[in-house]
Amino acid sequence: MRITRTRRTRNLVVAALAGSLLAGGGAAVAGGELFGTDASAEPADASAEPADTIANAAASVGGGLPAVQGLKFSLGDRSVKLSWKKVTGADDYRVYADYSCDNTPRSASTYQLVKDRLGEQTEWTHQNITATCVNYAVAAVRDGKQGALPPIGKRVVVSMTNRDHTTAAQRYFAAGPDAGDVIARTRVAPGQDRGIVLARAYIRNKDTFTEAIGDHRGWTADPRASSKVTVAWNTGTGEVAVYVHKSCAAGTSLPNGESVQAGCKDALPAAFVSDAASVGDSSSDRRNLISVSRTGSGGLSIGVSAVNSIASTLGRINGQVTLTPYQDTFRVTLTADRFPSWEFIRYPHFVQGAPVGESRVIATRDQTSISDLTSGQQSTCVSPAAETLHAQNPMSC
């Protein structure tokens, strides 16, 4: 909240505040009663206590305590957990905030009081934040008298729910499949929340033939993009889904991005089995087979043997995927037929200041020709060292 007031009013209020603090008072003034507000400024969040614009000079009178050191943050969904080092002699702490993303930092002496009466507690979680950026400063208090504030605070870009994560969760774990498609769901043990990860095999439109029989697209991180088979894993909840698209003999993409398909047959059933990757092209099992299991490192092992619903003679999409935790994401090892293409995409649960969504491409592997579905020639590929925000992130094979 940005405070607007006349110099005379400000002097009177500061004097009153200083007198109250010297008398041992706490957060004595509610800004909503004594100050007018600038309606064009960004509003304070819903969890903030009444605004207190104690100026640093007035608040420090008699405090005799140094500025708080070691202010640290950890982020949640529209929340910030603050922690700081204990100040010797302090019996209370006050947390001040400024809701601004301005390039030029504002003086901490103008911040609003958002929390006091913490006692000797050296951490506090600020919840239900509606601002994109929050600047924080913490002051130590002894006998109701506040010590020094730093000249400027520390800025945090607030995390919010990733829209792409929400879209992926709805697509694979809540909604039913599109007409002609098939979805099956299971669970593995939950773990550290690294978001939702997709492992999907799709036919890239590299030429007229693959455009006709394929997914009518190129590389993309869109959570809803077409693929022959997609395995989705919610790393936090342990939910796993396999989504299989119907098979079509012909199709194309229209200028507006929509696809027109002909000669389509509904996808065959999907089933979870113990070792899908061992199922070869000669199998007569007319199901899309998937196996999933947690690894000892906390990752996921995925086996795939997917079948075309029009002609089984085209061969099965066979592959073995291992997702291994690495920092906030995963390293991927893929041993699979060299056709079709593969995409491995991660949608973080929470992202900082990204209301339009954020998709992280862990790795991609391009296809060869459709003859490699039945050639028995597989390749082993590993993901790059880092994710990317670009649609393509080629693996090393």
C-alpha positions as a printed Julia matrix, in Angstrom:
397×3 Matrix{Float64}:
   0.0     0.0     0.0
   1.39    3.44   -0.9
   0.66    6.07    1.76
  -0.2     9.68    0.8
  -0.35   12.42    3.39
   0.61   16.05    4.0
   3.92   16.92    5.66
   2.09   18.36    8.65
   0.0    15.21    9.13
   3.1    13.04    8.8
   4.97   15.03   11.44
   2.07   14.82   13.87
   1.69   11.09   13.36
   5.41   10.36   13.71
   5.52   12.38   16.89
   2.51   10.48   18.27
   4.08    7.17   17.33
   7.39    8.04   18.92
   5.63    9.04   22.12
   3.63    5.84   22.15
   6.71    3.68   21.6
   8.69    5.47   24.3
   5.78    4.72   26.62
   6.19    1.04   25.83
   3.41    0.73   23.28
   3.48   -1.79   20.42
   2.13   -1.21   16.91
   0.06    1.76   17.94
  -1.4     3.27   14.78
  -3.65    1.7    12.17
  -2.92    3.33    8.86
  -6.49    2.96    7.66
  -7.62    5.4    10.36
  -5.01    8.14   10.12
  -3.73    7.95    6.56
  -5.38    8.3     3.19
  -4.51    5.62    0.62
  -3.52    5.88   -3.03
  -6.12    3.8    -4.9
  -3.75    3.32   -7.84
  -1.15    1.51   -5.73
  -0.97   -2.28   -5.51
  -3.12   -3.48   -2.57
  -1.64   -5.23    0.41
  -2.33   -8.94    0.67
  -5.22  -10.42    2.6
  -3.09  -11.71    5.48
  -1.53   -8.36    6.35
  -2.36   -6.84    9.71
  -3.36   -3.13    9.89
  -0.72   -0.96    8.19
   1.74    0.79   10.52
   4.04    3.33    8.88
   6.44    3.78   11.78
   9.38    5.79   10.46
  12.77    4.29   11.22
  14.02    7.31   13.14
  10.98    7.49   15.4
  10.73    3.75   15.95
  14.38    3.41   16.87
  14.27    5.87   19.76
  15.39    4.03   22.87
  15.56    0.66   21.15
  19.3     0.26   21.19
  19.17   -3.0    19.17
  21.1    -3.65   15.97
  19.5    -4.45   12.63
  18.38   -8.04   12.15
  20.83  -10.15   10.14
  20.53  -13.3     8.02
  17.05  -12.78    6.59
  16.19  -15.82    4.43
  13.14  -16.98    2.47
  11.48  -20.18    1.31
   8.57  -20.01   -1.11
   5.2   -21.73   -1.25
   2.02  -21.06   -3.18
   1.47  -17.31   -2.71
   3.32  -17.55    0.58
   6.78  -16.66    1.87
   8.36  -18.22    4.95
  10.85  -15.8     6.51
  13.6   -16.7     8.96
  16.37  -14.63   10.52
  19.16  -14.73   13.07
  18.35  -14.12   16.72
  19.28  -10.7    18.08
  20.77  -10.8    21.57
  18.52   -9.0    24.03
  15.44   -8.93   21.78
  12.13  -10.06   23.24
  10.03   -9.49   20.13
  10.3    -8.96   16.36
   8.36   -6.95   13.79
   8.07   -7.77   10.09
   7.66   -4.93    7.61
   6.76   -5.22    3.92
   6.53   -3.12    0.79
   4.48   -4.47   -2.14
   6.49   -3.2    -5.07
   8.5    -4.42   -8.06
  10.04   -0.98   -8.64
  13.56   -0.98  -10.05
  14.61    1.58   -7.44
  14.23    0.08   -3.93
  12.26    2.09   -1.42
  13.57    2.92    2.02
  12.63    0.29    4.59
  11.53    3.14    6.87
   8.42    3.56    4.68
   7.36   -0.12    4.8
   4.09   -1.31    6.33
   4.0    -3.37    9.5
   2.55   -6.78    8.58
   3.35   -8.8    11.7
   4.39   -8.12   15.3
   4.1    -9.79   18.71
   6.21  -12.72   17.56
   8.01  -12.94   20.88
  11.42  -14.57   20.54
  10.27  -16.51   17.45
  12.71  -16.05   14.56
  10.51  -17.19   11.68
   7.1   -16.35   10.26
   5.11  -17.31    7.17
   3.39  -14.59    5.17
   0.37  -16.19    3.48
  -2.28  -15.34    0.87
  -0.07  -12.8    -0.88
  -1.67  -11.11   -3.87
   1.32   -9.0    -4.95
   3.95  -10.15   -7.45
   6.89   -8.77   -5.46
   7.31   -8.17   -1.74
  10.23   -6.36   -0.08
  10.81   -7.38    3.54
  12.6    -5.94    6.55
  12.62   -7.31   10.09
  13.29   -5.28   13.23
  14.18   -6.51   16.71
  12.24   -5.15   19.72
  13.09   -4.94   23.44
  10.61   -3.73   26.06
   8.35   -2.44   23.31
  11.09   -0.32   21.76
  12.23   -1.11   18.25
  15.8    -1.41   17.07
  17.16   -0.36   13.73
  15.72   -1.31   10.35
  18.08   -1.84    7.41
  18.26    1.02    4.86
  16.41   -1.13    2.3
  14.72   -4.51    2.53
  15.16   -7.76    0.67
  12.96   -8.5    -2.33
  11.1   -11.73   -3.05
   9.29  -12.55   -6.29
   6.28  -14.45   -5.01
   5.52  -17.96   -6.23
   2.1   -18.78   -7.57
   0.44  -21.87   -8.96
   1.75  -22.61  -12.46
  -1.08  -22.5   -14.98
   0.59  -25.19  -17.1
   0.72  -27.45  -14.04
  -2.99  -26.85  -13.47
  -3.74  -27.64  -17.13
  -1.71  -30.85  -17.04
  -3.33  -31.96  -13.76
  -6.79  -31.45  -15.22
  -5.93  -33.16  -18.5
  -4.36  -36.3   -17.1
  -5.66  -36.76  -13.56
  -9.17  -35.3   -13.5
 -10.88  -35.05  -16.9
 -12.05  -37.83  -19.17
 -10.34  -38.48  -22.52
 -11.32  -36.82  -25.79
 -13.59  -38.77  -28.15
 -11.83  -41.88  -29.4
  -8.93  -41.57  -26.93
  -8.19  -43.76  -23.89
  -6.87  -42.92  -20.44
  -5.86  -45.19  -17.55
  -4.62  -44.17  -14.12
  -2.69  -45.64  -11.23
  -0.48  -44.47   -8.34
   3.05  -44.86   -7.09
   4.49  -43.63   -3.8
   4.42  -39.82   -3.51
   7.7   -37.94   -3.2
   9.29  -34.52   -3.41
   7.08  -32.21   -5.42
   9.01  -31.46   -8.6
   5.81  -30.82  -10.53
   4.15  -32.91  -13.24
   6.4   -34.71  -15.72
   5.25  -35.9   -19.17
   7.01  -38.59  -21.19
   5.33  -38.7   -24.57
   5.99  -40.37  -27.91
   4.58  -38.58  -30.95
   4.96  -38.65  -34.74
   6.51  -35.38  -35.82
   5.4   -33.89  -39.14
   8.76  -34.09  -40.91
   7.33  -34.93  -44.36
   4.04  -35.56  -46.19
   3.75  -39.13  -44.93
   4.37  -38.38  -41.24
   2.09  -35.35  -41.45
  -0.69  -37.59  -42.75
  -0.43  -40.37  -40.14
   1.04  -38.42  -37.24
   0.15  -35.83  -34.64
   0.17  -32.89  -37.09
   2.62  -30.84  -35.11
   6.24  -30.11  -34.34
   8.0   -29.73  -31.01
   5.89  -28.11  -28.3
   5.6   -28.0   -24.51
   1.81  -27.58  -24.59
   0.38  -29.9   -21.89
  -2.55  -30.83  -24.17
  -0.58  -31.48  -27.37
  -1.39  -34.64  -29.3
   0.87  -37.69  -29.0
   0.53  -41.38  -29.72
   1.08  -42.19  -26.04
   1.76  -39.99  -23.02
   2.74  -41.05  -19.51
   2.1   -38.31  -16.94
   3.49  -38.39  -13.39
   2.52  -36.03  -10.59
   5.7   -36.24   -8.54
   4.15  -34.81   -5.39
   1.01  -36.94   -5.21
   2.28  -40.1    -6.95
  -0.55  -40.07   -9.5
   0.33  -41.64  -12.84
  -1.77  -41.58  -16.02
  -1.31  -43.02  -19.48
  -3.12  -41.22  -22.31
  -3.42  -42.88  -25.74
  -4.75  -41.04  -28.78
  -6.85  -42.62  -31.46
  -5.14  -43.72  -34.68
  -5.98  -42.09  -38.02
  -5.02  -43.11  -41.55
  -4.8   -39.54  -42.83
  -4.89  -36.0   -41.57
  -3.45  -32.53  -41.78
  -3.15  -29.28  -39.86
  -5.28  -26.29  -40.81
  -3.86  -22.74  -40.82
  -5.68  -21.99  -37.56
  -3.85  -24.85  -35.81
  -6.72  -27.31  -35.8
  -6.29  -30.74  -37.36
  -8.54  -32.6   -39.77
  -8.33  -36.4   -39.67
  -9.89  -39.24  -41.6
 -10.02  -43.02  -41.35
  -9.74  -42.93  -37.56
 -10.21  -45.82  -35.16
 -10.63  -45.49  -31.42
  -7.54  -46.14  -29.33
  -7.18  -49.66  -27.97
  -7.4   -50.18  -24.17
  -4.52  -49.19  -21.92
  -3.31  -51.48  -19.16
  -0.61  -51.4   -16.48
   1.62  -54.48  -16.44
   4.83  -55.48  -14.7
   7.29  -55.08  -17.62
   5.88  -53.39  -20.69
   9.27  -52.68  -22.28
   9.89  -56.41  -22.77
   6.82  -56.81  -25.0
   8.05  -57.07  -28.59
   6.55  -56.27  -31.97
   5.46  -59.89  -32.45
   3.08  -59.74  -29.47
  -0.58  -60.4   -30.24
  -1.73  -58.41  -27.19
  -4.02  -55.71  -28.59
  -3.57  -53.35  -25.66
  -1.38  -50.38  -24.95
   0.87  -51.66  -22.16
   2.56  -49.47  -19.54
   4.67  -50.3   -16.5
   5.66  -47.8   -13.79
   7.67  -48.21  -10.6
   9.62  -45.99   -8.24
  13.39  -46.27   -8.37
  15.72  -46.43   -5.4
  16.87  -42.86   -6.09
  13.33  -41.51   -5.85
  12.74  -41.37   -9.59
  10.45  -43.35  -11.87
  10.97  -46.23  -14.26
   8.53  -46.34  -17.2
   8.04  -49.12  -19.73
   5.96  -48.54  -22.87
   4.6   -50.86  -25.56
   1.89  -49.0   -27.46
   0.01  -50.33  -30.48
  -1.68  -48.71  -33.47
  -5.41  -49.4   -33.52
  -5.6   -49.48  -37.35
  -2.82  -51.87  -38.32
  -0.71  -53.83  -35.85
   1.71  -54.62  -38.68
   3.08  -51.09  -38.34
   4.77  -52.24  -35.14
   4.56  -51.26  -31.48
   6.1   -48.15  -29.92
   8.54  -49.75  -27.5
  10.63  -47.89  -24.95
  12.16  -47.88  -21.48
  12.45  -44.55  -19.65
  14.28  -43.84  -16.4
  13.74  -40.51  -14.64
  16.47  -39.83  -12.08
  16.2   -36.87   -9.66
  18.67  -34.09  -10.37
  18.42  -30.81   -8.43
  14.82  -29.6    -8.92
  14.26  -31.72  -12.02
  15.28  -35.06  -13.54
  17.84  -36.62  -15.8
  16.32  -38.9   -18.44
  17.65  -42.1   -19.96
  15.66  -43.45  -22.92
  16.17  -46.81  -24.62
  13.59  -47.05  -27.38
  12.73  -47.59  -31.03
  14.19  -44.82  -33.14
  10.69  -43.94  -34.35
   8.66  -41.92  -33.31
   9.91  -38.76  -31.53
   9.94  -38.34  -27.74
   9.41  -35.31  -25.5
  10.09  -35.07  -21.75
   8.54  -32.01  -20.16
   8.2   -30.78  -16.58
   5.58  -28.38  -15.28
   6.7   -27.0   -11.88
   3.9   -26.75   -9.34
   4.8   -23.2    -8.34
   6.58  -20.56  -10.4
   7.75  -17.06   -9.61
   5.83  -14.29  -11.31
   4.64  -16.38  -14.28
   0.86  -16.03  -14.52
   0.87  -17.2   -18.15
   2.38  -20.58  -17.24
   5.81  -22.14  -17.4
   6.97  -25.34  -19.1
  10.43  -26.85  -18.67
  11.68  -29.1   -21.47
  13.93  -31.74  -19.92
  14.81  -33.43  -23.21
  13.68  -34.27  -26.75
  14.66  -37.03  -29.16
  13.91  -36.89  -32.87
  12.6   -39.76  -35.01
  14.05  -41.62  -37.98
  11.65  -43.5   -40.31
   8.61  -45.63  -39.58
  10.49  -48.76  -40.67
  12.4   -48.54  -37.38
   9.23  -49.47  -35.49
   9.75  -53.06  -36.58
  13.51  -53.12  -37.34
  14.43  -54.03  -33.79
  17.04  -51.26  -33.86
  16.8   -49.2   -30.69
  18.96  -46.38  -29.41
  19.91  -45.29  -25.89
  19.85  -41.55  -25.29
  20.46  -39.32  -22.26
  19.13  -35.87  -21.51
  21.21  -32.68  -21.55
  22.56  -31.28  -18.29
  19.93  -28.55  -18.04
  16.27  -27.97  -18.81
  15.24  -25.3   -21.25
  12.26  -23.06  -21.89
  12.63  -23.77  -25.61
  10.48  -26.44  -27.25
  13.45  -28.61  -28.23
  16.3   -29.86  -26.02
  18.07  -32.68  -27.93
  19.32  -35.78  -26.13
  22.73  -37.36  -26.7
  22.41  -40.75  -28.36
